[in-house]
C-alpha cells in the first residue's frame, strides 16, 4: 500500500450568502463552531479508521511504503496540478484555493 497524503477529507457547508448575512451574529457563531467541530471530529474519526486499516492489512502481510520527501512533494504537486486544472474548468474561483494549496510555503510542499 502506498501511504501518501495527497488529498484531504474535509467537509463543506454551503450557505446562501444573503441568508448568512441576514443571520444574527450569535447564530453565525453557533454555525461556525458546529462546522469547526465537525471538521475536527471527522478528522479524528477518519484518522482512526485509517490507522486500523493499516494495522489490519499490515498484519495480513501487506507491505506499506512511503515515498521519499522529494517524491512525496512531486506526487502531491502532480495531484494538485491535475485536480486544479480539472476544477478550474468547472469553477474559476478554485484559483483562490490554489493560492493556498500550491503556495511553496504550504506545509505539504516543505
C-alpha positions as CSV (number, residue, x, y, z in Angstrom):
1,X,0.0,0.0,0.0
2,X,1.3,3.4,-0.9
3,X,0.9,5.5,2.3
4,X,1.0,9.1,0.9
5,X,-1.1,12.1,1.7
6,X,-2.3,13.8,-1.4
7,X,-5.8,15.0,-0.7
8,X,-8.0,15.9,2.2
9,X,-11.2,14.6,3.5
10,X,-12.7,17.9,4.6
11,X,-16.4,18.5,4.7
12,X,-18.1,21.6,3.5
13,X,-21.1,23.7,4.4
14,X,-22.8,25.7,1.8
15,X,-24.8,28.7,2.9
16,X,-26.5,31.3,0.7
17,X,-24.6,34.5,1.3
18,X,-27.7,36.7,1.5
19,X,-29.1,34.3,4.1
20,X,-25.8,34.2,6.0
21,X,-25.6,38.0,6.1
22,X,-29.2,38.2,7.4
23,X,-28.4,36.0,10.4
24,X,-27.7,37.5,13.8
25,X,-24.1,37.1,15.0
26,X,-25.0,34.6,17.7
27,X,-26.4,32.2,15.1
28,X,-23.4,32.7,12.8
29,X,-21.2,31.9,15.8
30,X,-23.1,28.7,16.5
31,X,-22.9,27.5,12.9
32,X,-19.2,28.4,12.6
33,X,-18.5,26.5,15.8
34,X,-20.5,23.5,14.6
35,X,-18.7,23.4,11.3
36,X,-15.3,23.6,13.1
37,X,-16.2,20.8,15.5
38,X,-17.5,18.7,12.6
39,X,-14.1,19.1,10.8
40,X,-12.2,18.2,14.0
41,X,-14.4,15.2,14.9
42,X,-14.4,14.0,11.3
43,X,-10.6,14.2,11.0
44,X,-10.2,12.3,14.3
45,X,-12.6,9.6,13.2
46,X,-11.0,9.3,9.7
47,X,-7.5,9.0,11.2
48,X,-8.7,6.2,13.5
49,X,-10.2,4.3,10.6
50,X,-7.0,4.7,8.5
51,X,-4.8,3.6,11.4
52,X,-6.9,0.5,11.9
53,X,-6.9,-0.4,8.3
54,X,-3.1,0.0,8.1
55,X,-2.7,-2.2,11.2
56,X,-5.0,-4.9,9.9
57,X,-3.6,-5.1,6.4
58,X,0.0,-5.0,7.7
59,X,-0.8,-7.9,10.0
60,X,-2.2,-9.7,6.9
61,X,1.1,-9.3,5.1
62,X,0.5,-6.1,3.0
63,X,3.7,-4.0,2.8
64,X,3.1,-0.3,3.5
65,X,5.5,2.0,1.7
66,X,6.2,5.7,1.7
67,X,7.9,8.0,-0.9
68,X,11.0,9.9,0.0
69,X,10.2,13.5,0.9
70,X,11.2,14.7,-2.6
71,X,9.0,12.2,-4.3
72,X,6.2,12.9,-1.9
73,X,6.3,16.6,-2.8
74,X,6.3,15.7,-6.5
75,X,3.4,13.3,-6.1
76,X,1.4,16.0,-4.2
77,X,2.2,18.7,-6.8
78,X,1.2,16.5,-9.7
79,X,-2.1,15.5,-7.9
80,X,-2.9,19.2,-7.1
81,X,-2.0,20.4,-10.6
82,X,-4.2,17.8,-12.3
83,X,-7.0,18.3,-9.9
84,X,-6.8,22.0,-10.1
85,X,-6.8,22.1,-13.9
86,X,-10.0,20.0,-13.9
87,X,-11.6,22.0,-11.1
88,X,-10.8,25.3,-12.8
89,X,-12.8,24.2,-15.8
90,X,-15.8,23.8,-13.6
91,X,-15.3,27.0,-11.5
92,X,-12.7,29.7,-11.9
93,X,-13.0,30.6,-8.2
94,X,-10.9,27.5,-7.5
95,X,-7.9,29.7,-8.3
96,X,-8.4,31.3,-4.9
97,X,-8.0,27.9,-3.1
98,X,-5.0,27.1,-5.2
99,X,-3.2,30.1,-3.7
100,X,-3.0,28.1,-0.5
101,X,-2.6,24.5,-1.8
102,X,0.1,25.3,-4.4
103,X,1.9,28.0,-2.4
104,X,5.5,26.9,-1.9
105,X,5.1,27.7,1.8
106,X,2.1,25.3,2.2
107,X,3.1,22.7,4.7
108,X,2.8,19.8,2.3
109,X,5.4,21.4,0.0
110,X,8.1,21.9,2.6
